[in-house]
């Protein structure tokens, strides 16, 4: 995907990602984790970058983006000043993968402005210390399985390994409940990641659910089989992280939101990453929208959305 000339303006539009849990809930053969997730439309970043007289960032998430901009310019060798405008943003640290999507959007814009490729941008960004789902969502979209993390590797990066299209008619209803719980990358996440201790029994059950329920459910368009597999993986992932987060969910607010989704007929209900976002799947848009209305009008949730699967990567244009 190398560019033929250095453009002056680059525009990158991303989706978001929902993390559906881990299948590698053990540390056999010096490898840990291994997750699955889904790229979603309806929320994302829109980043526009252009050559300017001085470095400048405007729009949402501008403070968070500045460090990534300087880092990207240094790693990709762009000497010119750049103006960044961020038109749309993903809420930070709620379980939608905002850090990876913002970082990759910025790195991609800087790379293309300097005549480099998207692949070079992603390599330079070094995203995915524990999950490769965000990188897979940015590059390809769809349903993604990552390869887990090699504990012997110099740089611990979970790379996207497998990808397939997700049924276009299925919908995801997500709730971000009101809570003070937030986990950001870095020391806070590293500390929590050192707590869990899994074993082969958890691994085998999760792998069975992935390979005999989730994947066949997707490729055969069997909604109930898929949902059953996600529910099992979420249960096992919750057990694995229960000591670190104090239970199967990160917090009481997320557990209550999950119960609300289940009461309204959602299947495959779970928590994305460290939460607090919880999600539930519906087999069609009408039932998802009906649940959305009840969650807003009767349950009082303000931050609730219906998201579509996104079976493509980021949209990139330049001039």
ChimeraX attribute file (.defattr): number of C-alpha atoms within 10 A of each C-alpha:
attribute: neighborCount
match mode: 1-to-1
recipient: residues
	/A:1	9
	/A:2	12
	/A:3	15
	/A:4	10
	/A:5	12
	/A:6	15
	/A:7	17
	/A:8	15
	/A:9	20
	/A:10	23
	/A:11	22
	/A:12	21
	/A:13	20
	/A:14	31
	/A:15	30
	/A:16	29
	/A:17	32
	/A:18	26
	/A:19	25
	/A:20	26
	/A:21	26
	/A:22	28
	/A:23	29
	/A:24	26
	/A:25	31
	/A:26	22
	/A:27	17
	/A:28	12
	/A:29	8
	/A:30	11
	/A:31	17
	/A:32	21
	/A:33	21
	/A:34	25
	/A:35	28
	/A:36	26
	/A:37	26
	/A:38	27
	/A:39	31
	/A:40	27
	/A:41	18
	/A:42	13
	/A:43	19
	/A:44	23
	/A:45	23
	/A:46	22
	/A:47	23
	/A:48	22
	/A:49	25
	/A:50	22
	/A:51	18
	/A:52	14
	/A:53	10
	/A:54	10
	/A:55	15
	/A:56	15
	/A:57	20
	/A:58	14
	/A:59	14
	/A:60	16
	/A:61	19
	/A:62	16
	/A:63	11
	/A:64	14
	/A:65	20
	/A:66	17
	/A:67	11
	/A:68	18
	/A:69	23
	/A:70	17
	/A:71	17
	/A:72	23
	/A:73	19
	/A:74	12
	/A:75	15
	/A:76	21
	/A:77	13
	/A:78	18
	/A:79	9
	/A:80	16
	/A:81	14
	/A:82	24
	/A:83	18
	/A:84	26
	/A:85	19
	/A:86	21
	/A:87	15
	/A:88	16
	/A:89	21
	/A:90	22
	/A:91	17
	/A:92	15
	/A:93	19
	/A:94	22
	/A:95	23
	/A:96	27
	/A:97	25
	/A:98	20
	/A:99	20
	/A:100	22
	/A:101	27
	/A:102	27
	/A:103	22
	/A:104	28
	/A:105	28
	/A:106	29
	/A:107	27
	/A:108	30
	/A:109	30
	/A:110	31
	/A:111	28
	/A:112	30
	/A:113	26
	/A:114	21
	/A:115	16
	/A:116	22
	/A:117	18
	/A:118	22
	/A:119	14
	/A:120	16
	/A:121	23
	/A:122	19
	/A:123	11
	/A:124	18
	/A:125	21
	/A:126	16
	/A:127	21
	/A:128	21
	/A:129	16
	/A:130	21
	/A:131	27
	/A:132	27
	/A:133	33
	/A:134	31
	/A:135	26
	/A:136	27
	/A:137	31
	/A:138	25
	/A:139	19
	/A:140	20
	/A:141	30
	/A:142	24
	/A:143	27
	/A:144	27
	/A:145	26
	/A:146	28
	/A:147	22
	/A:148	27
	/A:149	25
	/A:150	17
	/A:151	14
	/A:152	9
	/A:153	10
	/A:154	7
	/A:155	12
	/A:156	17
	/A:157	20
	/A:158	25
	/A:159	23
	/A:160	24
	/A:161	14
	/A:162	12
	/A:163	20
	/A:164	16
	/A:165	18
	/A:166	23
	/A:167	21
	/A:168	14
	/A:169	12
	/A:170	17
	/A:171	23
	/A:172	26
	/A:173	23
	/A:174	26
	/A:175	26
	/A:176	21
	/A:177	24
	/A:178	13
	/A:179	11
	/A:180	9
	/A:181	15
	/A:182	14
	/A:183	19
	/A:184	13
	/A:185	11
	/A:186	9
	/A:187	10
	/A:188	11
	/A:189	14
	/A:190	13
	/A:191	10
	/A:192	15
	/A:193	13
	/A:194	9
	/A:195	13
	/A:196	15
	/A:197	13
	/A:198	19
	/A:199	13
	/A:200	13
	/A:201	11
	/A:202	19
	/A:203	22
	/A:204	15
	/A:205	16
	/A:206	25
	/A:207	20
	/A:208	16
	/A:209	22
	/A:210	23
	/A:211	13
	/A:212	14
	/A:213	21
	/A:214	25
	/A:215	21
	/A:216	17
	/A:217	21
	/A:218	19
	/A:219	13
	/A:220	11
	/A:221	17
	/A:222	16
	/A:223	20
	/A:224	18
	/A:225	19
	/A:226	24
	/A:227	23
	/A:228	18
	/A:229	24
	/A:230	27
	/A:231	20
	/A:232	22
	/A:233	30
	/A:234	24
	/A:235	18
	/A:236	22
	/A:237	27
	/A:238	22
	/A:239	21
	/A:240	22
	/A:241	22
	/A:242	16
	/A:243	14
	/A:244	19
	/A:245	18
	/A:246	13
	/A:247	15
	/A:248	22
	/A:249	26
	/A:250	24
	/A:251	18
	/A:252	15
	/A:253	19
	/A:254	25
	/A:255	18
	/A:256	14
	/A:257	25
	/A:258	23
	/A:259	15
	/A:260	18
	/A:261	25
	/A:262	17
	/A:263	11
	/A:264	17
	/A:265	14
	/A:266	23
	/A:267	22
	/A:268	25
	/A:269	28
	/A:270	33
	/A:271	30
	/A:272	24
	/A:273	23
	/A:274	23
	/A:275	24
	/A:276	28
	/A:277	26
	/A:278	30
	/A:279	29
	/A:280	26
	/A:281	27
	/A:282	25
	/A:283	20
	/A:284	13
	/A:285	17
	/A:286	11
	/A:287	15
	/A:288	23
	/A:289	17
	/A:290	11
	/A:291	21
	/A:292	22
	/A:293	15
	/A:294	15
	/A:295	22
	/A:296	14
	/A:297	11
	/A:298	9
	/A:299	12
	/A:300	11
	/A:301	18
	/A:302	13
	/A:303	13
	/A:304	19
	/A:305	21
	/A:306	22
	/A:307	21
	/A:308	22
	/A:309	25
	/A:310	25
	/A:311	21
	/A:312	19
	/A:313	18
	/A:314	23
	/A:315	14
	/A:316	18
	/A:317	14
	/A:318	17
	/A:319	11
